Amino acid sequence: MSIISLTDVDFTRNGNQILKHINWQVDKNEHWAILGLNGSGKSSLLKLIMAENWKTSGEITVLGTRFGHDQIPELRAKIGIVGSFIAERFRPSIMAENLVLTGRYNSSMLYREFSEADLDVARDLMVQIGADKLIGRIYGTLSQGEKQLLLIARSLMTNPDILILDEATNGLDLFAKERLLEKLHQITQLKNGPTLLYITHHPDEITADFQKILLLRQGEIVDSGETQKILTTETLSSFYQMPVDVEIVNGKYFAIPK
């Protein structure tokens, strides 16, 4: 059953067509990677799914909600998001578990009253994903990798059906990136866990957890399908419009310019 369906979707902003004729379907627990260079429209695509941007034309249905026909606010609670544009919304002085708790209310601050029991729920979730060492820490003192881990915990507060990761490894060193990808693997093993959409411009971040891949270039889908069939020398050379060699090392795909 499709949980995301985009049919002939265009998105234009300030007279510039950013996404063109997007046709894409995602089934439940079918984890996808969206690969494209900077400026290809990846973030714009995810913001359409989150209803932060609004389509210019076409049809979008996410988790049974038809955009333009059904109520959107309830949908947003079912989608978790991790990305730099989310990370920048929080005060540096906020406590780690308080930040995680904001995920329950889809806000950047705790406007509502909350109890110690509420914070315990946030702390328990931090423990589950291996962020227990961050309990009691101040957000502004954390490393980039620690902040991303905290944002993953926050995104899981509402038990979302979809978890979007937008360039989630930006600013991470080699080892922090590996730890983050391992956490995502753990999430894919959860019973009734979320469907992952992983946005990146690095093929080597696309692990075996992502069965499907979508190639986006200049706002258009160039190709999509099973990851192992798409991440090939021939397909990526055509996609990048530059010759590359694809090498697989320890299960990771590396596109090396010729």
Solvent accessible surface area in square Angstrom, and as a share of the most:
residue,aa,sasa,rsa
1,M,180,0.81
2,S,48,0.31
3,I,10,0.05
4,I,0,0.00
5,S,25,0.16
6,L,2,0.01
7,T,59,0.34
8,D,80,0.41
9,V,0,0.00
10,D,23,0.12
11,F,11,0.04
12,T,54,0.32
13,R,118,0.43
14,N,142,0.73
15,G,72,0.69
16,N,98,0.50
17,Q,82,0.36
18,I,38,0.19
19,L,0,0.00
20,K,59,0.25
21,H,120,0.53
22,I,0,0.00
23,N,81,0.42
24,W,10,0.03
25,Q,96,0.43
26,V,0,0.00
27,D,54,0.28
28,K,98,0.42
29,N,72,0.37
30,E,30,0.13
31,H,13,0.06
32,W,12,0.04
33,A,0,0.00
34,I,3,0.01
35,L,0,0.00
36,G,1,0.01
37,L,98,0.49
38,N,122,0.63
39,G,81,0.78
40,S,6,0.04
41,G,10,0.10
42,K,12,0.05
43,S,46,0.29
44,S,14,0.09
45,L,4,0.02
46,L,3,0.02
47,K,52,0.22
48,L,1,0.00
49,I,1,0.01
50,M,15,0.07
51,A,7,0.06
52,E,74,0.33
53,N,25,0.13
54,W,119,0.42
55,K,37,0.15
56,T,82,0.47
57,S,49,0.32
58,G,23,0.22
59,E,90,0.40
60,I,1,0.01
61,T,42,0.25
62,V,0,0.00
63,L,37,0.19
64,G,61,0.59
65,T,16,0.09
66,R,116,0.42
67,F,3,0.01
68,G,59,0.56
69,H,108,0.48
70,D,63,0.33
71,Q,135,0.60
72,I,25,0.12
73,P,86,0.54
74,E,108,0.48
75,L,2,0.01
76,R,92,0.34
77,A,51,0.39
78,K,85,0.36
79,I,17,0.09
80,G,5,0.05
81,I,14,0.07
82,V,0,0.00
83,G,0,0.00
84,S,54,0.35
85,F,41,0.17
86,I,6,0.03
87,A,12,0.10
88,E,140,0.63
89,R,120,0.44
90,F,14,0.06
91,R,111,0.40
92,P,93,0.58
93,S,70,0.45
94,I,10,0.05
95,M,72,0.32
96,A,0,0.00
97,E,9,0.04
98,N,32,0.16
99,L,0,0.00
100,V,0,0.00
101,L,0,0.00
102,T,0,0.00
103,G,10,0.10
104,R,85,0.31
105,Y,45,0.17
106,N,94,0.48
107,S,26,0.17
108,S,30,0.19
109,M,72,0.32
110,L,35,0.17
111,Y,164,0.63
112,R,159,0.58
113,E,169,0.76
114,F,78,0.32
115,S,56,0.36
116,E,105,0.47
117,A,65,0.51
118,D,30,0.15
119,L,15,0.07
120,D,63,0.33
121,V,71,0.41
122,A,0,0.00
123,R,52,0.19
124,D,82,0.43
125,L,26,0.13
126,M,0,0.00
127,V,82,0.47
128,Q,132,0.59
129,I,15,0.07
130,G,38,0.37
131,A,2,0.01
132,D,66,0.34
133,K,178,0.75
134,L,8,0.04
135,I,61,0.31
136,G,43,0.42
137,R,87,0.32
138,I,62,0.31
139,Y,10,0.04
140,G,40,0.39
141,T,91,0.53
142,L,12,0.06
143,S,61,0.39
144,Q,69,0.31
145,G,20,0.19
146,E,52,0.23
147,K,43,0.18
148,Q,3,0.02
149,L,27,0.13
150,L,0,0.00
151,L,1,0.01
152,I,0,0.00
153,A,0,0.00
154,R,20,0.07
155,S,7,0.04
156,L,14,0.07
157,M,21,0.09
158,T,49,0.29
159,N,133,0.68
160,P,5,0.03
161,D,52,0.27
162,I,0,0.00
163,L,0,0.00
164,I,0,0.00
165,L,0,0.00
166,D,9,0.05
167,E,25,0.11
168,A,0,0.00
169,T,11,0.06
170,N,69,0.35
171,G,73,0.70
172,L,25,0.12
173,D,89,0.46
174,L,113,0.56
175,F,138,0.57
176,A,10,0.08
177,K,35,0.15
178,E,65,0.29
179,R,147,0.54
180,L,6,0.03
181,L,11,0.05
182,E,85,0.38
183,K,35,0.15
184,L,3,0.01
185,H,71,0.32
186,Q,73,0.33
187,I,5,0.02
188,T,26,0.15
189,Q,116,0.51
190,L,93,0.46
191,K,185,0.78
192,N,126,0.65
193,G,11,0.11
194,P,7,0.04
195,T,1,0.01
196,L,0,0.00
197,L,1,0.01
198,Y,1,0.00
199,I,3,0.01
200,T,0,0.00
201,H,44,0.20
202,H,73,0.33
203,P,13,0.08
204,D,25,0.13
205,E,3,0.01
206,I,0,0.00
207,T,28,0.16
208,A,101,0.79
209,D,24,0.12
210,F,3,0.01
211,Q,86,0.38
212,K,48,0.21
213,I,0,0.00
214,L,0,0.00
215,L,0,0.00
216,L,0,0.00
217,R,67,0.24
218,Q,132,0.58
219,G,1,0.01
220,E,76,0.34
221,I,47,0.24
222,V,56,0.32
223,D,54,0.28
224,S,49,0.32
225,G,22,0.21
226,E,75,0.34
227,T,11,0.07
228,Q,125,0.56
229,K,133,0.56
230,I,13,0.07
231,L,4,0.02
232,T,48,0.28
233,T,50,0.29
234,E,144,0.64
235,T,29,0.17
236,L,1,0.00
237,S,25,0.16
238,S,74,0.48
239,F,3,0.01
240,Y,36,0.14
241,Q,122,0.54
242,M,129,0.58
243,P,71,0.45
244,V,8,0.05
245,D,58,0.30
246,V,26,0.15
247,E,84,0.38
248,I,109,0.55
249,V,74,0.42
250,N,148,0.76
251,G,47,0.46
252,K,44,0.18
253,Y,27,0.10
254,F,74,0.31
255,A,28,0.21
256,I,77,0.39
257,P,105,0.66
258,K,151,0.64
